Amino acid sequence: MDFSREHISKMLYWLQLLSASACVALSLMKLIKRNYGEIEKGDTDKRNRESALNIFYSLALAEALLFLMEKAYSEFMISYCNLLDEVNKECDLGPSGLVSIKRFFYDAYSRCVNGSIFDGLKMDMVTFAMDLLASNSSDEQLIGAKILRQFAMKQQYSDDTLQKIGINISVIERLVEILNWTDQEEEEIRRSAAEILSKLAGKKQNSIRIAGVPGAMESISSLLQTCRSSSGASDEISEKRIISDHAHYGFLTFNHLGLLILKKLARDHDNCGKIGNTRGLLPKIIDFTHAEERFLKEEHGTPDDQIMTLKRSLQLVKRLASTTGNTGKNLRRNLSEIVFTISNIRDVLRYGEKQPMLQQLGIEILTSLALEEDATERVGGTGGVLKELFNIFLNKGMLENDKQVITKAGEALAMLALESKNNCQRILKLGVLESLVQALEVRLVRVNAARILSNLCTYSGSNCFHQLKGITNATPIVLKAIMSEEHKLQEVMVGLAAHVLAFLSPEESSLMFKKAEITEAEDFGMEKELEFVLETTAELEQHFLWYCRNEQAQHNNPLTGRDCIEAAS
């Protein structure tokens, strides 16, 4: 008859009780009757036999009674005091956790019996779970993965659990290996392993250990599953196949976990390099930055999981794009060369008015990409990107609610126009010069508006002289701003004034000074200052560009476009 494990366990349990009870009964009978046979005079061996048998039956009785008392105490604690239920509740393992708790107690008892009682005392749930995870049995692997996941996620035990896992390289290797398991029956084990690694990667030392496992990045990459084809459109055949083969498989959950693990790993400079060098991983990440128009325009109807996927992918790309040194240069080049990187960000800017957080992430990515000359040209050459940035930067309706997004858009435009003749000419073709001049009077955007205008005057080329002529309308605004008490504003406006006055004749300049209500004495001092700025403008701009790119390469902390502009102004 094919007995289940549960039936076999119960049978052995009752056999133990019966054998112990029989031992108690027989020992009592012998000790009461003491019928050990007649003893002849002078027979020393037979004379000692009675004492020996009394001792033997007493010891057997004591051992059997102790066993029965231990069983009775265990049953009292388990059945009446609900010990296992209390432990399961404390560990928060859920309804199925009782099986895990029973298995833990049985294993601890077995170690005490087969070895020393100290072997059982040294055993804890985390060690027990790590042992089960290395098993060849899928049931034991699942129990181990569930326990580790729960202890890693529970705040009370998280730090100690992650510390134990982090110093055990074989366990980390096992967790990374499990990420490659795609069988539907192993989904829960795989999800548990991914959740454990997502917590483990939060510590820098642990993240280095995870990335150091051979094939780790490829394993994490296997968590990312999209339905977009290389042409950019949704691959309907592939999508239908996935749905039919895995109707209930949690692809979305694995996508979230994969992006979360990579985002945490990307805090380390070397890990960023490994992510960039993993074949096919960057295009997968970029696929998740795609969002359809209807999805971005729905303010309340968009599911949180879709927002989370897009947000995490943009955060990850931002970290990769802001990496320092040669690693950062290579990453920015590789990211900008992927066909959909910039166009996906453009769509976020175009349709994401109700998602300013996502817009800001997209803008910060563009600012980082602008640190590389080739990437700058690709950003400017992607249709609609500059236009969408100006729509955000010059959108007066956003001033109160999305100040940070507007500021970031201005910084990105200033960086994209810096030392880029093509981008400056593209900006002029957008017809935003008049709006930029008007923006000089808006407190929130005037500093970045002045920087953009200065770059347009410097890098547009001589053939754009007539297109820039309208900048003279900014002269009174610029001169008044120079007289203000804001130091940063003064510096930026002095640089812009040198360019603006170059378009004016002496008579026109004098008229503009009067219009700005500046006296002759102040006029003289300002003209001298402007002459000095005009002579040193080229040198300042070269220093600015050198500062941005060299600081990006030399420092551990990445510089944003805003850092460069502020530090070099």
Secondary structure, DSSP 8 states (H G I E B T S, - for coil): ----HHHHHHHHHHHHHHHHHHHHHHHHHHHHH-------TT-HHHHHHHHHHHHHHHHHHHHHHHHHHHHHHHHIIIIIS-HHHHHHHHHT--TTHHHHHHHHHHHHHHHHHHS-HHHHHH--HHHHHHHHHTSS-HHHHHHHHHHHHHHHHSHHHHHHHHHHHHT-HHHHHHHHHHTT---GGGHHHHHHHHHHHHHHTTSHHHHHHHHHSTTHHHHHHTT----B-TTSSB-HHHHHHHHHH-TT--HHHHHHHHHHHHHHHTTSHHHHHHHHHSTTHHHHHHHTT---HHHHH-SSSS-HHHHHHHHHHHHHHHHHHT--HHHHHHHHHHHHHSHHHHHHHHHHHHH-TT-HHHHHHHHHHHHHHTTSHHHHHHHHHSTTHHHHHHHHHT-GGGTTT-HHHHHHHHHHHHHHHTT-HHHHHHHHHTT-HHHHHHHTTSTTTHHHHHHHHHHHHHHS-GGGHHHHGGGGGGHHHHHHHHTSS-HHHHHHHHHHHHHHHTTS-HHHHHHHHHHTT--HHHHHHHHHHHHHHHHHHHHHHHHHHHHHHHHHHH-SS---HHHHHHHH-
